[in-house]
Structures are given as C-alpha cells and as structure tokens.
Amino acid sequence: MKKTRLMLMALVAMLLVGCGTTSRVPITGRKQTLMVSDGDMLSLSTQQYQQFMQGAKKSTNSTNTAMVQRVGKNLANAVNSYLQANGYSADVANFAWEFNLVQDQQVNAWCMPGGKIVVYEGLLPVTQNEAALAIVLGHEIAHAVAKHSAERISKEYKNQYGTAILGSVMQAAGVSQGTQDLVALVQQVGGGLLTSGFSRKQESEADHMGLIFAAMAGYDPNVATAFWQRMASQGSGGGGLFSDHPSDETRIKDIQKWMPEALKYYKGGSAPTSTQRTIHVGKK
C-alpha cells in the first residue's frame, strides 16, 4: 500500500512538472511554463472586466478620456506590430484592446489579460503628460503581453495541487479542468490574480518591456526617470498597484540601465513627446 502511494505521488509530481506549455517572454527572452490556456484566461478576465466596468463610473472629462485612448491605441499598434514581426503572431489574436478612464482618485492603472486596461483619474496629475502616461500604459500592457497573470495562476494552481489529497489531484486529470477551475481558484485566492500582486521579478520585467513599448510607439523613454521620481514622492511607490513594485531607487537605476536599449527603438516624431501635450485635470 505504501509503495502504491509513493508511485502515485511520483506520478502526480511528473504531471505537475510535465503539464503546461513553455515559451519565452517577448523582449526579455525569459523562459516560462504556463499551466492554463490563453482561452481560459481570456474567458475569466472578460467576465471580471465586465463586472468591474458595470460598477465603475467612466470619466466625464472628454479630453483626458480621448488622450488615454489615443496613447493606448498608439501603444497597442506598436506592440501588435512587434509581436507579429518577432514570431508571436498567435498571441496577437488574444488581444482585444480597450482603454477606459474611470472616476477614482487612486494613483493607479491596471491591465487584464486580453488587453482590457483601466486608468484611474488620480494617476493623471502624476503622469502630467502623454509620454509619461505611455510609460505607465506600456508597463500595464507588458503584464498582459508577458502573461504574468497566467504565470501567477499557474504557480497557485501548482501549489494547490501539489499539496492536495491524491484523490483530488488525480480527479483533476491533467491538472486543469478549464475555466470553471480557474474561477474557483481566483475566488479562493482573490481577483487580484488578474491585475496585481505580481512578483518583484514580474514588475521589473514589466518596467523593462513597458519602457521599450513606449519607445516603439514614438514616446520619449527619457521621461520615465522623472515620472518614477514623481511617483516616489507620492509615498510607497504611489500606493495602489504600484506599492508592490520594486523600490524607487532600484526602479530608477534599472530604467537608466535599460535606457540605451529603449532609445534604439525610439524614432521620435510619430507620437507626442513630454513637452508637446500635457494632461488636463479639470472637467471638460
């Protein structure tokens, strides 16, 4: 009996290690193994995004709303072009980009898998201009492109089944049962699995990728340093989503390290730079 149990435990371990797909993150090339499908992630994120938007109040500032959508579209076009040109064409089909500005004074923004992005009005006085906003949106888009939510859920999924009773694990038959299992897991751990709570490594990777995405879209990446310094002055990285990010000092050093790479992608002139358009915080 004991021998049989050990054999079953070994089989479970093999399933957990062997299941999933292995790929590389765009830009950074980091290898990752995901145990949930893109289809399941999109189904789950669409449900949660719709629920959020039903209870949210969209901004009544038409100028700022148009600006968020304009910057978002520029970034989305640049990212899609990069993915298609670098062997990630299949991933492009997973994005249905949408950018909304909502009435909330948190200094925050987030992006769900599939490209559903929300910016809070409280962020705009800190970004101050379109180029800095592009740095933030590039960071959020990077979370989606790098599939950080799926990676985190895969980790939670693996932890859950790795410590489960063997009968429950074997009943899972290949670890995942699709969207129904994902919904149960997200309800257990929390909806933040899709929009926050990323590891420091993932946050740093999003900084790196986001800086380059902004440059690809024609926004001057040099504004990133001043923006994160303004965020630092907010205290705790500005609160909200940013409270889980790397320390301000580490972030700025890393940005300076990545700047030469970002500048190779920056052509200039195809989108407003930091001094060409500023953000209006009043109602219009």
C-alpha positions, 0 to 999 in steps of 0.5 A, spaced: 500 500 500 505 504 501 509 503 495 502 504 491 502 511 494 509 513 493 508 511 485 502 515 485 505 521 488 511 520 483 506 520 478 502 526 480 509 530 481 511 528 473 504 531 471 505 537 475 512 538 472 510 535 465 503 539 464 503 546 461 506 549 455 513 553 455 515 559 451 519 565 452 517 572 454 517 577 448 523 582 449 526 579 455 527 572 452 525 569 459 523 562 459 516 560 462 511 554 463 504 556 463 499 551 466 492 554 463 490 556 456 490 563 453 482 561 452 481 560 459 484 566 461 481 570 456 474 567 458 475 569 466 478 576 465 472 578 460 467 576 465 471 580 471 472 586 466 465 586 465 463 586 472 468 591 474 466 596 468 458 595 470 460 598 477 465 603 475 463 610 473 467 612 466 470 619 466 466 625 464 472 629 462 472 628 454 479 630 453 483 626 458 478 620 456 480 621 448 488 622 450 488 615 454 485 612 448 489 615 443 496 613 447 493 606 448 491 605 441 498 608 439 501 603 444 497 597 442 499 598 434 506 598 436 506 592 440 501 588 435 506 590 430 512 587 434 509 581 436 507 579 429 514 581 426 518 577 432 514 570 431 508 571 436 503 572 431 498 567 435 498 571 441 496 577 437 489 574 436 488 574 444 488 581 444 482 585 444 484 592 446 480 597 450 482 603 454 477 606 459 478 612 464 474 611 470 472 616 476 477 614 482 482 618 485 487 612 486 494 613 483 493 607 479 492 603 472 491 596 471 491 591 465 487 584 464 489 579 460 486 580 453 488 587 453 482 590 457 486 596 461 483 601 466 486 608 468 484 611 474 483 619 474 488 620 480 494 617 476 493 623 471 496 629 475 502 624 476 503 622 469 502 630 467 503 628 460 502 623 454 509 620 454 509 619 461 502 616 461 505 611 455 510 609 460 505 607 465 500 604 459 506 600 456 508 597 463 500 595 464 500 592 457 507 588 458 503 584 464 498 582 459 503 581 453 508 577 458 502 573 461 504 574 468 497 573 470 497 566 467 504 565 470 501 567 477 495 562 476 499 557 474 504 557 480 497 557 485 494 552 481 501 548 482 501 549 489 494 547 490 495 541 487 501 539 489 499 539 496 492 536 495 489 529 497 491 524 491 484 523 490 483 530 488 489 531 484 488 525 480 480 527 479 483 533 476 486 529 470 491 533 467 491 538 472 486 543 469 479 542 468 478 549 464 475 555 466 470 553 471 477 551 475 480 557 474 474 561 477 474 557 483 481 558 484 481 566 483 475 566 488 479 562 493 485 566 492 482 573 490 481 577 483 487 580 484 490 574 480 488 578 474 491 585 475 496 585 481 500 582 486 505 580 481 512 578 483 518 583 484 521 579 478 514 580 474 514 588 475 521 589 473 520 585 467 514 589 466 518 596 467 523 593 462 518 591 456 513 597 458 519 602 457 521 599 450 513 599 448 513 606 449 519 607 445 516 603 439 510 607 439 514 614 438 514 616 446 520 619 449 523 613 454 527 619 457 521 621 461 520 615 465 526 617 470 522 623 472 515 620 472 518 614 477 521 620 481 514 623 481 511 617 483 516 616 489 514 622 492 507 620 492 509 615 498 510 607 497 511 607 490 504 611 489 500 606 493 495 602 489 498 597 484 504 600 484 506 599 492 508 592 490 513 594 485 520 594 486 523 600 490 524 607 487 531 607 487 532 600 484 526 602 479 530 608 477 537 605 476 534 599 472 530 604 467 537 608 466 540 601 465 535 599 460 535 606 457 540 605 451 536 599 449 529 603 449 532 609 445 534 604 439 527 603 438 525 610 439 524 614 432 521 620 435 516 624 431 510 619 430 507 620 437 507 626 442 513 627 446 513 630 454 513 637 452 508 637 446 501 635 450 500 635 457 494 632 461 488 636 463 485 635 470 479 639 470 472 637 467 471 638 460 
